[in-house]
Amino acid sequence: MSAVPAEGRAARISRHGLLLAGLAAVGLAAFAASLAIGYAPLDLGRAMADALAGHASLEALVFTELRLPRALMGALAGFSLGLAGAAMQGLLRNPLADAGVIGVSGAAALGAVLAFYSGLSSAFALALPVGGVLGAALAVAALYGLAGRGSATMTLILAGVAINSLAGALTSLALNLSPNPYAALEVMFWLMGSLADRSMAHVTLILPLLVVGWGLILACGPALDALTLGEDTATSLGFHMGRVRAMLVIGTALSVGATVAVTGAVGFVGLVVPHILRPLVGGRPGRLLLASGLGGAVLVLGADIAVRAIGVRPELKLGVVTALIGAPFFLSLLWRLRREA
C-alpha cells in the first residue's frame, strides 16, 4: 500500500526536476540571445575570445561593458522579482500579492530619487543604487518598527501599505519640488525601469545582497508548504511563524530593494510568473519559489530582448514592456476569478 504514494511522490519530484531543468535551459538560451542581440552587429565568438585573452578590441569592449552587464542584470533582476513574488503570495496566501505589498519597492525608488534630487548621482557614480539599497533597508526597519517583530501577517500588510503610500507621496513631492525640469524628467525615465547603461560595478554592488535574500527566501520553502494548512497547523509542525515571516520579509527586501535600486521599477513580474507556473508545481508554494525565480529571469530577459529588437529610439523602457505584458494577464486573471466566484 505504501509503494503507490512513494511512486507518486517520485513522479512529482521527477516532473518538478524536469520543469526546473526546462526553465533553466530556456533561461540560458535567453541569456545567450541577450548577449548576441543589440543595436549594432557583434561577432559574439570573437568578442568573447578577445575579452578572455585581454585584448582591448572594440568587440571585447562592447561585450564586457555593455552586453554582459545588461544580460546579467536582466537575469538577476528577473530571478529576484519572480522569487519574491512567489514568496509573498505564499506568505499572504493571496494570489494577487507581490513584493510591493510590504513597501520595499517604493522605498527603494524613493532612495534613488533622493540621490537624484540631492545631486549625489552626479558626484558619485554608484550613488543611485546605494540610495536605493539604503531606502529598502529603512523600509524594513520602519516596517518592524510599526508592526513589531512578532506581528501577524495582516499587521505587516497594513504597515507595508502605509510605508508604500508614504514613499510614493515623498517621491512625488521630490519630483514636484525639483528645481531642474531635466532632472525631474531623468528621474521619471529611471522610474520606468531599464537595463540600459548598467555596468559590472552595479552587478557586484547588489549581488551579495541578492544572494543573501535568495537564501533567506528559499530556506522558507517547507514552511510555506505547511502554511497552506493554516498558521496553527504550521506552528504545530514545528515552524516558528514569526521567524518565517521575518526571513521572508527581509529576504524580499534585500532581493527586490537591491533590484529596484539598479533597474528602477519593473512591474508585474512577481505577479504574472507565479500564476503561470503554479499549476505546474501542483500548487505547492515551496516548489514554486525556485521555478518562479527561473521563470522571472526568462521573462525579464525576453522583455529586454524585445526592447532592443523593436528598434525604437530612444528605446522603450523595460517596465513599460513588462506592464504591457502583465496588465492584460492581470485583467484576465481577475475575470477568471470573478467567473469562478
MINU-618653 format. One record per residue (C-alpha): residue in one letter; chain; x, y, z; residue number from 1. Coordinates in steps of 0.001 Angstrom, whole numbers, plus 524288, in hexadecimal, padded with zeros to 5 digits. Example, Ala and Ser with C-alpha at 12.3 -4.5 7.8 and 13.67 -1.06 7.14 Angstrom:
MINU-618653
   residu   chaine       x       y       z   num
        a        A   8300C   7EE6C   81E78     1
        s        A   83566   7FBDC   81BE4     2
end
This chain:
MINU-618653
   residu   chaine       x       y       z   num
        m        A   80000   80000   80000     1
        s        A   80B21   80969   802F5     2
        a        A   811A0   8070E   7F5C9     3
        v        A   8074D   80E91   7EE4B     4
        p        A   808DE   81B65   7F5BD     5
        a        A   817A6   819CC   7F4D5     6
        e        A   816AF   81807   7E619     7
        g        A   80DC7   823DB   7E541     8
        r        A   8176D   82C12   7ECD9     9
        a        A   8228B   8278E   7E437    10
        a        A   81AB3   82B1C   7D819    11
        r        A   8179D   838A6   7DD79    12
        i        A   825E2   83AD7   7E0EF    13
        s        A   829D7   83682   7D34F    14
        r        A   82019   83FE5   7CD04    15
        h        A   824D9   84ADD   7D5BC    16
        g        A   832F3   8481D   7D1FF    17
        l        A   82F64   8481A   7C3A2    18
        l        A   82850   8550C   7C559    19
        l        A   8341D   85B42   7CBD8    20
        a        A   83D50   855BA   7C191    21
        g        A   83490   85ACB   7B6AF    22
        l        A   833AF   8685A   7BC95    23
        a        A   84263   8689D   7BEAC    24
        a        A   844B5   864A8   7B081    25
        v        A   83B76   86F2D   7AB6E    26
        g        A   841F1   87905   7B486    27
        l        A   84F73   875A1   7AF52    28
        a        A   84A7A   87700   7A164    29
        a        A   84495   88441   7A49A    30
        f        A   85156   88861   7AB1A    31
        a        A   8591C   8848A   79EFE    32
        a        A   84F62   88BBE   79652    33
        s        A   85096   897CD   79EE2    34
        l        A   85F4E   89780   79CE5    35
        a        A   85DE0   89616   78E3C    36
        i        A   8530D   8A001   78B8A    37
        g        A   8558F   8AE97   78B7A    38
        y        A   854A1   8BAEE   7837D    39
        a        A   861A7   8B837   77CD8    40
        p        A   8660C   8AB38   776F0    41
        l        A   86FC7   8A3D2   77F56    42
        d        A   877EA   897B5   77C9A    43
        l        A   87510   89162   789B4    44
        g        A   87F45   886AE   78873    45
        r        A   88A15   89049   78515    46
        a        A   885BC   8999B   78FCC    47
        m        A   88630   88EE8   79A21    48
        a        A   8935E   88A14   7954B    49
        d        A   8992C   897D7   795AA    50
        a        A   8937E   89A50   7A328    51
        l        A   8990A   88DA1   7A89B    52
        a        A   8A638   8906B   7A251    53
        g        A   8A68E   89E35   7A7DC    54
        h        A   8A692   8A4E2   79A99    55
        a        A   8A062   8B26F   79B39    56
        s        A   8997D   8B13B   78E34    57
        l        A   88CCB   8B83F   78B24    58
        e        A   8855D   8AB57   78B5A    59
        a        A   88AF1   8A7D7   798B8    60
        l        A   8876B   8B52E   79E4A    61
        v        A   8797A   8B455   79944    62
        f        A   87846   8A6AA   79EF1    63
        t        A   87E05   8A970   7AC5F    64
        e        A   87910   8B74B   7AE79    65
        l        A   86B7F   8B69B   7A839    66
        r        A   86635   8A935   7A4A3    67
        l        A   86B03   8A0E0   7B014    68
        p        A   866E6   8AA18   7BB36    69
        r        A   8599F   8AC1F   7B4E8    70
        a        A   85721   89D88   7B36C    71
        l        A   85BC2   89AB7   7C143    72
        m        A   8532F   8A56B   7C6EE    73
        g        A   84782   8A03F   7BF57    74
        a        A   8497B   89280   7C49F    75
        l        A   84BEC   89714   7D294    76
        a        A   84090   8A0A4   7D2A2    77
        g        A   836FE   896F1   7CCCC    78
        f        A   83AF9   88C25   7D632    79
        s        A   8398A   89544   7E1DC    80
        l        A   82C45   89A8F   7DDD0    81
        g        A   8269C   88D39   7DA71    82
        l        A   82BBB   88705   7E6E1    83
        a        A   8270A   89217   7EFA1    84
        g        A   819A1   89248   7E942    85
        a        A   817BC   883BA   7EBBA    86
        a        A   81C72   88572   7F9BC    87
        m        A   812CB   89054   7FCA4    88
        q        A   80786   888EC   7F676    89
        g        A   80AF0   87D16   7FEAD    90
        l        A   80C6F   884DA   80B3D    91
        l        A   7FFEF   88CB1   80986    92
        r        A   7F8A3   8813F   8033E    93
        n        A   7F3B8   88AD9   7F945    94
        p        A   7F5DC   888BA   7EA9B    95
        l        A   7F4E9   8976A   7E82C    96
        a        A   80014   89B13   7F152    97
        d        A   80DBE   89EFF   7ED18    98
        a        A   81A05   8A491   7F330    99
        g        A   814F5   8B27C   7F2B3   100
        v        A   80B1A   8AF93   7FD60   101
        i        A   81554   8B161   80814   102
        g        A   81994   8BEA7   802EB   103
        v        A   8279E   8BB2F   7FF7A   104
        s        A   82684   8BE60   7F0F6   105
        g        A   82141   8CBFC   7F379   106
        a        A   82B6A   8CEC3   7FDF2   107
        a        A   83690   8CA3B   7F532   108
        a        A   83192   8D2F7   7EA4C   109
        l        A   830BB   8DE4C   7F3EC   110
        g        A   83ED7   8DC46   7F823   111
        a        A   84364   8DCB6   7EA02   112
        v        A   83B11   8E8BC   7E738   113
        l        A   84116   8EFBC   7F2DD   114
        a        A   84E91   8EC8A   7ED69   115
        f        A   84A38   8F311   7E0C9   116
        y        A   84410   8FE87   7E7D7   117
        s        A   84FC0   9014B   7F0A4   118
        g        A   85988   900D8   7E568   119
        l        A   860DE   8F538   7EB15   120
        s        A   85E91   8ED79   7DEA4   121
        s        A   866DD   8F750   7D72D   122
        a        A   871DB   8F768   7E11E   123
        f        A   87233   8E8CE   7E402   124
        a        A   87004   8DEB0   7D967   125
        l        A   869BD   8D48B   7E258   126
        a        A   861B9   8DE29   7EA5D   127
        l        A   85533   8D9BE   7E3B5   128
        p        A   855A5   8CB4B   7E761   129
        v        A   85B58   8CE61   7F4C6   130
        g        A   85012   8D7B7   7F752   131
        g        A   84658   8CD6C   7F309   132
        v        A   84C38   8C300   7FBCB   133
        l        A   84C2F   8CC49   80768   134
        g        A   83DFD   8CFAE   80488   135
        a        A   83A52   8C146   804A5   136
        a        A   841A9   8BF39   81170   137
        l        A   83A95   8CA99   817BE   138
        a        A   82DA1   8C50F   812F0   139
        v        A   83028   8B827   819E3   140
        a        A   83412   8BF54   8264E   141
        a        A   827B5   8C793   82586   142
        l        A   81F93   8BB8D   82290   143
        y        A   823C2   8B4A9   82EFB   144
        g        A   82369   8C157   83687   145
        l        A   81517   8C2EF   832EC   146
        a        A   810F0   8B4BE   83378   147
        g        A   81A1F   8AECF   83D79   148
        r        A   8228A   8A2B6   83BEE   149
        g        A   81848   898CD   84002   150
        s        A   80D45   89F1C   8387A   151
        a        A   802F1   897DA   830D0   152
        t        A   80295   8979C   82207   153
        m        A   7F75B   8A147   82122   154
        t        A   7FEC9   8AB08   8298B   155
        l        A   80A8A   8A9FB   82077   156
        i        A   801C1   8AC7E   814C4   157
        l        A   7FBD3   8B8AA   81AD7   158
        a        A   80946   8BDCC   81E9D   159
        g        A   80E3E   8BB06   810D2   160
        v        A   802DA   8C243   80AAF   161
        a        A   805A6   8CDFE   8135B   162
        i        A   81423   8CDF4   80FD7   163
        n        A   81136   8CC59   80162   164
        s        A   8079C   8D7B7   8018A   165
        l        A   81121   8E07D   808C3   166
        a        A   81C59   8DCF3   7FFA3   167
        g        A   813E0   8DFBF   7F3C4   168
        a        A   80F9C   8ECD1   7F940   169
        l        A   81DA2   8F0D0   7FC65   170
        t        A   82219   8ECAB   7EEC5   171
        s        A   81781   8F522   7E8B6   172
        l        A   81B54   90058   7F1BA   173
        a        A   8298D   8FF5F   7ED94   174
        l        A   8258D   8FFB5   7DF4C   175
        n        A   81C7A   90B2B   7E1D0   176
        l        A   826F4   9131E   7E8B6   177
        s        A   831F2   90FD3   7DF59   178
        p        A   83845   91CB6   7DB2B   179
        n        A   83D09   916CB   7CE75   180
        p        A   8328F   911AC   7C524   181
        y        A   83CA9   9098F   7BDE7   182
        a        A   8406C   902B7   7CA90   183
        a        A   8320C   8FFFA   7CD51   184
        l        A   8309E   8FA44   7BFB0   185
        e        A   83C91   8F1BE   7C1D6   186
        v        A   836BD   8ECBD   7CE90   187
        m        A   829F3   8E9A4   7C7BF   188
        f        A   830FE   8E1E3   7BD3E   189
        w        A   838CA   8DA99   7C79C   190
        l        A   82C66   8D712   7CF03   191
        m        A   82733   8D04E   7C2CB   192
        g        A   831D6   8C602   7C417   193
        s        A   83CE0   8C287   7BAE2   194
        l        A   84910   8BA21   7B996   195
        a        A   85011   8C37A   7B075   196
        d        A   85D33   8C932   7B47A   197
        r        A   85EC8   8C030   7C032   198
        s        A   86CC4   8BC1D   7C31F   199
        m        A   873AD   8B122   7CA1F   200
        a        A   8754E   8BA63   7D5AB   201
        h        A   86684   8BA24   7D75C   202
        v        A   86683   8AB51   7D6AD   203
        t        A   8712D   8A9AE   7E0D6   204
        l        A   86AB2   8B3B5   7E9BE   205
        i        A   85DB0   8ACB6   7EAEA   206
        l        A   861A3   89E7D   7E8C8   207
        p        A   8651B   89BB9   7F72A   208
        l        A   8581C   8A183   7FB8B   209
        l        A   850C0   89976   7F182   210
        v        A   85767   88CC9   7F572   211
        v        A   85429   88EE5   803D5   212
        g        A   8461D   89263   8006E   213
        w        A   84487   88670   7F7BD   214
        g        A   849F4   87DA6   80267   215
        l        A   84076   882DD   80C97   216
        i        A   834BF   88102   80393   217
        l        A   8385E   87379   7FEA3   218
        a        A   83AC9   86EC6   80C8A   219
        c        A   82C65   87175   80F7C   220
        g        A   82739   8683E   804F8   221
        p        A   822EE   85D4D   80E44   222
        a        A   81C81   86739   8174F   223
        l        A   814AA   86CE5   80BF7   224
        d        A   80FDB   85F42   8087A   225
        a        A   80B87   85D4B   81692   226
        l        A   80531   86AB9   816CC   227
        t        A   7FB57   86673   80C86   228
        l        A   7F4FE   85E97   8177C   229
        g        A   7F3E7   86AB2   82027   230
        e        A   7FCD6   871A2   829C4   231
        d        A   7F8B4   8692A   83544   232
        t        A   7FBC4   85CBE   82DCD   233
        a        A   808C3   8621F   8291E   234
        t        A   80C4B   865AB   8371A   235
        s        A   8086B   85819   83BDB   236
        l        A   81198   8525C   831A1   237
        g        A   81CF2   8597F   837FB   238
        f        A   81DFE   865EA   82FDF   239
        h        A   81FAC   872BB   8374F   240
        m        A   816FB   87B8A   82F27   241
        g        A   81C7C   8882B   83497   242
        r        A   82A0B   883FD   83046   243
        v        A   824EC   87F6C   82313   244
        r        A   81E25   88C75   8209B   245
        a        A   82A7A   893DC   82465   246
        m        A   832EF   88B9E   81B4B   247
        l        A   82986   88D5C   80FEE   248
        v        A   827E8   89C01   811ED   249
        i        A   83684   89E72   81374   250
        g        A   839BA   89572   80804   251
        t        A   82FC5   89C53   7FF74   252
        a        A   834C6   8A995   803BC   253
        l        A   842C9   8A612   80047   254
        s        A   83F30   89FEE   7F33A   255
        v        A   83538   8A9C4   7EE64   256
        g        A   83B60   8B5AE   7F4C0   257
        a        A   8489D   8B325   7EEA4   258
        t        A   84251   8B048   7E177   259
        v        A   839F8   8BC8E   7E143   260
        a        A   845BD   8C477   7E599   261
        v        A   84CB9   8C10B   7D8E4   262
        t        A   84233   8BE5A   7CECE   263
        g        A   83746   8C761   7D333   264
        a        A   82945   8C28C   7D434   265
        v        A   826C5   8B660   7CBFB   266
        g        A   818F0   8B250   7CF19   267
        f        A   81027   8A66A   7CD99   268
        v        A   81B4A   89C68   7CD3C   269
        g        A   818D0   897C6   7DB1B   270
        l        A   80A3D   896F3   7D874   271
        v        A   809C2   8909F   7CB07   272
        v        A   81465   88641   7CBFC   273
        p        A   80F81   87F2C   7D84C   274
        h        A   801D5   87E6F   7D27E   275
        i        A   806B7   87848   7C5F2   276
        l        A   80F1F   86E2E   7CCEF   277
        r        A   80686   86AFF   7D8BF   278
        p        A   7FE96   8604F   7D1D9   279
        l        A   80B4B   859EE   7CD55   280
        v        A   8101A   857EA   7DB5D   281
        g        A   80354   852B4   7E0B5   282
        g        A   80034   85F67   7E7B3   283
        r        A   80B1F   85D60   7F1B0   284
        p        A   810E8   86AB2   7F55B   285
        g        A   81DD9   864D0   7F9B0   286
        r        A   8204E   85EB0   7EC71   287
        l        A   81B81   86AEB   7E5B6   288
        l        A   82685   87356   7EB21   289
        l        A   831F6   86EC1   7E2D8   290
        a        A   82960   86C9C   7D6EE   291
        s        A   82436   87A89   7D7D8   292
        g        A   83200   87FD6   7D922   293
        l        A   8363C   878FE   7CCAD   294
        g        A   829A0   87CEF   7C5DA   295
        g        A   82B96   88B0A   7C9F5   296
        a        A   8393B   88AFA   7C429   297
        v        A   833B3   885D0   7B75A   298
        l        A   8290A   89038   7B714   299
        v        A   831FC   89BC2   7B9E3   300
        l        A   83C6E   89742   7B05A   301
        g        A   83206   89504   7A602   302
        a        A   82BEF   8A25E   7A84E   303
        d        A   83945   8A8EC   7A77A   304
        i        A   83C39   8A1C1   79AD3   305
        a        A   82F31   8A6B4   79590   306
        v        A   832F2   8B498   79974   307
        r        A   83F19   8B3D1   790FD   308
        a        A   838D2   8AC0C   785F7   309
        i        A   82E0F   8B62E   78429   310
        g        A   8388D   8C017   780CC   311
        v        A   83154   8CC2C   785A1   312
        r        A   83A95   8D736   78955   313
        p        A   83AF7   8DB5D   79401   314
        e        A   8381E   8CD6E   79802   315
        l        A   82BDF   8C9A4   79F3A   316
        k        A   82D63   8C83C   7ADE5   317
        l        A   82D90   8BA75   7B333   318
        g        A   8231D   8BD74   7BD4D   319
        v        A   81A0C   8C1FA   7B26F   320
        v        A   81BB1   8B52D   7AB04   321
        t        A   8198A   8AC94   7B70B   322
        a        A   80D75   8B49E   7BA56   323
        l        A   80836   8B2B5   7AC93   324
        i        A   80A3C   8A420   7AE6E   325
        g        A   80567   8A368   7BC68   326
        a        A   7F99B   8AC68   7BC72   327
        p        A   7F177   8A457   7B2C0   328
        f        A   7F52D   89809   7BA2B   329
        f        A   7F124   89E7B   7C6E9   330
        l        A   7E3FA   8A269   7C12F   331
        s        A   7E19D   894C0   7BBDA   332
        l        A   7E506   88F2A   7C927   333
        l        A   7DB36   8980C   7CFDC   334
        w        A   7D0EB   89440   7C5DB   335
        r        A   7D38E   885B8   7C828   336
        l        A   7D2F6   88752   7D6F3   337
        r        A   7C620   88EBB   7D58E   338
        r        A   7C040   883EC   7CD37   339
        e        A   7C4CA   87985   7D6DD   340
        a        A   7BED2   8813E   7E217   341
end
